[in-house]
């Protein structure tokens, strides 16, 4: 019991100390923190405790972690009129409906020239991409068709996730902070195979949201969210 209480106290103390250095400007955006083992030794705690502190700080958006590169202080998010990135599961549950996610495709491969063009990335970009496609259901009715690429070079542990039960958007919101998001929204008439997956007639009206998030000018994820038009409305507050 004493050991557990001591661990929690150390966790809070270390987090508070790191936050103070970020907030008072001692550690500026882009600053690379010492590696986990060095930080753990300096605070006299285990590497596991140090990892939990850094993970929590990343989840809260104060730092971001790059695989094989380290942990960096994140840019502060500008307080401006932007669309909130919401969790689709919460959208469905807020309607008092049951939620289900069905993964259709999961592929990991280097980004092709066509992929880079689709994501509006320079043709010379050298990056790995995890491709995912699946359907969000409200009760047993398709609510949203999600097509997504995730930058497997910078998102920690993404290749270890199978996303069979947890939608990638929900997982990313929990583990990967972002500093910039771009949205493209339009009404379209859906064609096959998307119409078939959404159980719609070809030509049916749909709302398409294309979103790309970045951190430190590096892309994190690109997603295309396709909603049946008759069952979805977009509300933005400014």
C-alpha positions in Angstrom: 0.0 0.0 0.0 2.8 2.4 0.9 4.7 1.6 -2.3 1.6 2.3 -4.4 0.9 5.6 -2.7 4.6 6.6 -3.1 4.4 5.8 -6.8 1.4 8.0 -7.3 3.0 10.8 -5.4 6.2 10.5 -7.5 4.0 10.5 -10.7 2.2 13.7 -9.7 5.4 15.4 -8.6 7.3 14.6 -11.8 4.4 15.6 -14.0 4.0 18.9 -12.2 7.7 19.6 -12.5 7.8 18.9 -16.3 4.6 21.0 -16.8 6.1 23.9 -14.9 9.2 23.9 -17.3 6.9 23.8 -20.3 4.5 26.4 -19.1 7.1 28.9 -17.9 9.0 28.6 -21.2 12.1 26.8 -19.9 11.3 24.1 -22.4 10.1 25.7 -25.6 8.0 24.1 -28.3 10.1 21.6 -30.2 12.5 21.1 -27.3 13.5 17.4 -27.0 13.2 16.0 -23.5 16.0 13.8 -22.2 15.4 10.1 -22.9 13.2 8.1 -20.5 16.1 6.3 -18.8 17.9 9.6 -18.1 14.7 11.3 -16.8 13.9 8.2 -14.6 17.4 8.3 -13.1 17.2 12.0 -12.4 13.9 11.7 -10.6 14.9 8.5 -8.9 12.0 6.4 -10.2 11.5 3.4 -12.4 11.4 3.7 -16.2 7.8 2.4 -16.1 6.7 5.3 -13.9 8.5 7.8 -16.2 6.8 6.3 -19.2 3.4 6.7 -17.6 4.1 10.4 -16.9 5.2 11.0 -20.5 2.3 9.1 -21.9 -0.2 11.2 -19.8 1.5 14.4 -20.9 1.2 13.3 -24.5 -2.4 12.4 -24.1 -3.1 15.9 -22.7 -1.2 17.5 -25.6 1.8 19.0 -23.8 4.3 16.8 -25.5 4.4 14.4 -28.5 6.4 11.3 -29.0 8.1 10.2 -32.2 9.1 6.6 -32.6 12.9 6.1 -32.4 13.4 9.8 -32.0 12.1 10.8 -28.6 9.7 13.1 -26.8 9.3 16.7 -27.7 7.4 19.7 -26.3 4.3 20.3 -28.4 3.2 23.6 -30.0 0.3 25.2 -28.0 -3.0 24.9 -29.8 -4.3 28.2 -31.1 -7.6 29.2 -29.6 -9.5 30.0 -32.8 -12.7 29.0 -34.6 -11.9 25.4 -35.6 -14.0 22.3 -35.8 -13.6 20.0 -32.9 -12.4 16.5 -33.7 -15.0 14.3 -32.2 -15.2 10.6 -31.4 -17.8 8.9 -33.7 -18.6 6.4 -31.0 -19.6 9.3 -28.7 -21.7 10.8 -31.5 -23.7 7.6 -31.8 -24.1 7.0 -28.0 -25.3 10.6 -27.7 -28.2 9.7 -29.9 -29.0 6.9 -27.4 -28.2 4.3 -30.0 -26.0 1.2 -29.7 -22.6 1.5 -31.4 -20.5 -1.0 -33.3 -17.3 -0.7 -35.4 -16.5 -3.2 -38.2 -13.0 -3.2 -39.6 -13.0 -4.1 -43.3 -9.4 -3.5 -44.4 -6.0 -3.2 -42.6 -2.9 -2.9 -44.7 0.6 -1.6 -43.9 2.9 -0.5 -46.7 5.1 2.4 -47.9 3.1 5.3 -49.3 2.8 5.1 -53.1 2.8 8.1 -55.4 -1.0 7.8 -55.7 -1.3 7.8 -51.9 0.9 10.8 -51.5 -1.2 12.7 -54.1 -4.4 11.8 -52.3 -3.0 13.1 -49.0 -1.6 16.2 -50.8 1.9 15.3 -49.6 5.0 16.1 -51.7 5.9 13.3 -54.1 9.3 13.0 -52.5 7.8 12.1 -49.0 9.3 8.9 -47.7 6.9 7.5 -45.1 5.1 4.4 -44.0 1.4 4.3 -44.0 -1.2 2.1 -42.3 -4.4 2.0 -44.4 -7.6 1.2 -42.6 -11.3 1.1 -43.7 -14.3 0.3 -41.7 -17.9 1.1 -40.9 -19.3 2.8 -37.8 -22.8 1.5 -37.0 -25.7 3.1 -35.2 -27.7 0.0 -34.0 -27.5 -2.1 -37.1 -27.5 0.8 -39.6 -24.3 2.2 -41.2 -23.6 5.6 -39.7 -20.3 6.4 -41.2 -17.8 4.9 -43.6 -14.2 5.7 -42.5 -11.2 5.5 -44.8 -7.9 6.4 -43.0 -4.2 6.5 -43.4 -1.9 6.7 -40.3 1.7 7.8 -40.4 3.3 4.6 -38.9 6.7 6.4 -38.8 5.7 8.8 -36.0 2.6 7.3 -34.3 3.9 5.1 -31.4 2.8 1.5 -31.3 0.3 1.9 -34.1 1.4 -1.2 -36.0 0.8 -3.2 -32.8 -2.9 -2.3 -32.9 -5.3 -4.5 -34.9 -8.2 -2.1 -34.7 -10.7 -5.0 -34.9 -12.6 -3.8 -31.9 -11.5 -0.1 -31.5 -11.9 2.4 -34.3 -8.6 4.1 -35.2 -10.0 7.6 -34.7 -11.0 6.8 -31.1 -7.5 5.3 -30.4 -5.7 8.3 -31.9 -7.6 10.8 -29.8 -6.3 8.9 -26.7 -2.7 8.5 -27.7 -1.6 11.0 -30.3 -1.7 14.8 -29.8 -1.9 17.1 -32.8 -1.1 20.8 -33.4 -2.9 21.5 -36.7 -6.0 20.1 -38.4 -7.4 20.8 -41.9 -10.9 20.0 -42.9 -12.6 19.7 -46.3 -16.4 19.4 -46.2 -18.8 18.9 -49.1 -22.0 17.2 -50.2 -21.6 14.4 -52.7 -23.6 11.8 -54.6 -22.1 8.6 -53.5 -21.1 5.9 -56.0 -20.3 2.2 -55.6 -18.6 0.6 -53.7 -19.2 3.2 -51.0 -22.9 3.2 -51.6 -23.1 -0.6 -51.2 -21.1 -0.4 -47.9 -23.4 2.3 -46.5 -26.5 0.3 -47.8 -27.5 3.2 -50.0 -28.7 3.5 -53.6 -25.9 4.8 -55.9 -26.3 8.5 -56.3 -27.7 9.0 -52.8 -26.7 12.3 -51.0 -23.9 12.0 -48.5 -21.8 14.4 -46.4 -18.1 13.9 -46.9 -15.5 15.2 -44.4 -11.8 14.9 -45.3 -9.5 15.7 -42.4 -5.8 15.8 -42.0 -4.0 16.4 -38.7 -0.3 17.3 -38.2 2.2 17.7 -35.5 5.3 19.9 -35.9 4.5 20.2 -39.7 4.5 16.4 -40.1 1.3 14.6 -41.0 -0.2 12.3 -38.4 -3.3 11.0 -40.1 -5.6 11.5 -43.1 -9.3 10.4 -42.9 -12.3 10.4 -45.2 -15.6 10.2 -43.3 -18.7 9.6 -45.4 -22.1 10.0 -43.7 -25.5 9.3 -45.2 -26.9 12.7 -45.9 -30.4 12.1 -44.6 -29.2 10.9 -41.2 -26.5 13.4 -40.4 -26.1 17.1 -39.8 -22.9 19.1 -39.1 -23.0 21.7 -36.3 -20.1 24.1 -35.7 -19.9 26.5 -32.8 -17.7 29.6 -33.0 
